[in-house]
Amino acid sequence: MNNPLRISLILLAFLAGLLVSLGVILIGSGRVLAPSGPQAAAIGGPFRLTDQNGRTVTEQDLNGHPSLVFFGFTHCPDVCPTTLFDISEVMRALGGDADRAHAVFITVDPERDTQSVLKDYLSSFDPHLSGLTGDLTSITAVAKEYRVYFKKVPLDDGGYTMDHTAIVYLMDKEGRFVSPFSLKRTPDAAAADLRRYL
């Protein structure tokens, strides 16, 4: 192989390597979105449930505003009331901007969490919080849309409790999942984060 051809091939290989490296750097820095393949699971989707006031609510009703969505149940002894209290504090910290965001509590225990039970339960929290219930089929469907696990667990006294995913989902104005929303910070810091999506 003559020298000019060899030098050209080496130069081309170097440039190709440089372009690949530059692409990796741009994707890693977030300046270029990495392609999302079929392995990227979507979170959220269509649902039709009833709120604590008897109003039918669908995913379309949440569009136009960011939403904090949490799955739980009213007989939950600790995680659910603590989470709802923390969400209430975030809504309070938003001040007047709270009207431009949604906070949604979806029960995983529709057998006990009727519309009236949810209404009574949520009266202890921020008035911006909506509680949603429905039949078991509807609750199972929306839980599947959000990749939420829940299971009825019998207790020794004949009653039961519920195991469930305890994540607060931040959804944007178009109903797309943004990220889990951390409540392990001050209400003002969490409100400032949520305010970015208003």
C-alpha positions in Angstrom: 0.0 0.0 0.0 1.5 3.4 -1.0 2.1 6.0 1.6 -0.6 8.6 0.6 -3.3 6.0 0.6 -2.2 4.6 4.0 -2.1 8.1 5.5 -5.6 8.8 4.1 -7.0 5.6 5.7 -5.4 6.3 9.0 -6.8 9.9 8.9 -10.3 8.6 8.1 -10.2 6.0 10.9 -9.1 8.7 13.3 -11.9 11.1 12.2 -14.5 8.3 12.5 -13.3 7.6 16.0 -13.4 11.3 16.9 -17.0 11.6 15.7 -18.1 8.5 17.7 -16.4 9.9 20.8 -18.0 13.3 20.3 -21.4 11.6 20.0 -20.9 9.7 23.2 -19.9 12.9 25.0 -22.9 14.9 23.7 -25.4 12.1 24.7 -23.7 11.8 28.2 -23.9 15.6 28.7 -27.6 15.6 27.8 -27.2 17.9 24.8 -28.5 15.1 22.5 -31.2 12.8 23.6 -30.2 9.2 23.5 -32.7 7.2 21.4 -35.3 5.5 23.5 -36.1 2.0 22.3 -39.0 -0.3 23.2 -37.3 -1.1 26.5 -38.2 2.4 27.8 -41.4 1.8 29.8 -44.0 4.5 29.6 -45.6 5.6 32.9 -49.1 6.9 33.0 -52.0 6.6 30.6 -55.8 6.7 30.2 -58.1 6.1 33.1 -61.6 6.9 34.2 -62.2 7.2 38.0 -64.4 9.1 40.5 -63.2 11.8 42.8 -64.3 12.4 46.4 -67.0 14.7 45.2 -68.6 12.1 42.8 -67.1 13.7 39.7 -65.7 11.6 36.9 -62.1 12.2 36.4 -59.9 11.1 33.4 -56.3 11.6 32.5 -57.5 14.5 30.3 -58.6 16.4 33.3 -55.0 16.5 34.5 -53.5 17.8 31.3 -52.5 21.5 31.2 -51.0 21.4 34.7 -48.2 19.3 36.3 -49.5 16.6 38.6 -48.2 14.8 41.7 -49.8 11.4 41.7 -49.6 9.0 44.7 -51.2 5.6 45.1 -52.2 4.5 48.6 -55.2 3.7 50.9 -57.0 5.4 53.8 -56.3 2.5 56.3 -52.6 2.9 55.7 -51.0 3.4 59.2 -48.0 5.6 58.3 -46.6 5.9 54.8 -49.8 7.2 53.2 -50.7 9.9 55.7 -47.1 11.0 56.0 -46.8 11.3 52.2 -50.1 13.2 51.9 -49.1 15.5 54.6 -45.8 16.2 52.8 -47.7 16.8 49.5 -50.0 19.2 51.4 -47.0 21.1 52.7 -45.7 21.4 49.1 -49.0 22.7 47.9 -49.1 25.2 50.8 -45.5 26.4 49.9 -46.7 27.0 46.3 -49.0 29.7 47.6 -51.2 31.0 44.7 -49.4 28.7 42.3 -51.1 25.7 43.9 -54.1 26.3 41.7 -51.9 25.6 38.7 -50.9 22.1 39.8 -52.7 18.9 40.6 -52.2 16.6 43.6 -53.9 13.3 43.2 -54.3 10.4 45.6 -55.5 7.2 43.9 -56.7 4.4 46.2 -55.4 0.8 45.8 -58.2 -0.3 48.2 -61.5 0.5 46.4 -63.3 -2.1 48.5 -63.1 0.3 51.6 -62.2 3.6 50.0 -65.5 4.8 48.6 -66.1 8.3 47.5 -67.5 9.3 51.0 -64.6 7.7 52.8 -62.1 9.5 50.6 -63.9 12.8 51.2 -63.7 12.4 54.9 -60.1 11.3 54.9 -58.9 14.1 52.6 -60.5 16.7 54.8 -57.4 16.5 57.0 -55.1 17.5 54.2 -54.7 20.4 51.7 -57.9 21.1 49.8 -56.0 20.9 46.5 -55.7 17.1 47.0 -58.1 15.0 44.9 -58.9 11.4 45.9 -59.8 9.0 43.1 -61.5 5.6 43.4 -63.4 3.2 41.2 -64.1 -0.5 40.9 -61.2 -3.0 41.2 -60.9 -3.4 37.5 -60.5 0.3 36.9 -58.0 0.6 39.8 -56.0 -2.3 38.6 -55.9 -0.8 35.1 -54.6 2.6 36.3 -52.1 0.9 38.6 -50.8 -1.0 35.6 -50.5 2.3 33.6 -48.3 3.7 36.4 -46.4 0.5 37.0 -47.7 0.4 40.5 -47.7 -2.8 42.5 -50.4 -3.5 45.0 -51.6 -6.6 46.9 -54.2 -7.3 49.5 -52.6 -8.9 52.6 -54.8 -10.7 55.2 -54.2 -9.9 58.9 -54.5 -12.3 61.9 -57.6 -10.4 63.2 -59.6 -11.2 60.0 -59.0 -7.8 58.4 -56.5 -6.9 55.8 -53.9 -4.3 54.8 -52.4 -3.4 51.4 -48.9 -3.7 50.1 -48.3 -1.1 47.5 -45.7 1.0 45.6 -45.1 4.2 47.5 -43.7 6.6 44.9 -44.9 10.1 44.2 -45.0 10.5 40.4 -44.3 13.9 38.8 -46.2 14.2 35.6 -45.8 17.2 33.3 -48.5 19.4 31.7 -48.9 16.8 28.8 -49.4 13.9 31.2 -45.9 12.5 30.6 -43.9 11.0 33.4 -41.0 13.3 34.5 -39.5 11.5 37.5 -40.2 10.3 41.0 -40.9 13.4 43.1 -38.7 13.6 46.2 -40.4 14.8 49.4 -37.2 14.3 51.4 -36.4 18.1 51.4 -38.0 21.2 52.6 -41.5 22.1 51.3 -40.1 25.3 49.8 -37.4 23.4 47.9 -39.9 20.8 46.6 -42.3 23.6 45.7 -39.5 25.4 43.8 -38.9 22.2 41.8 -42.6 21.7 41.0 -42.9 25.3 40.0 -40.5 24.7 37.1 -43.2 22.6 35.4 -46.1 25.1 35.8 
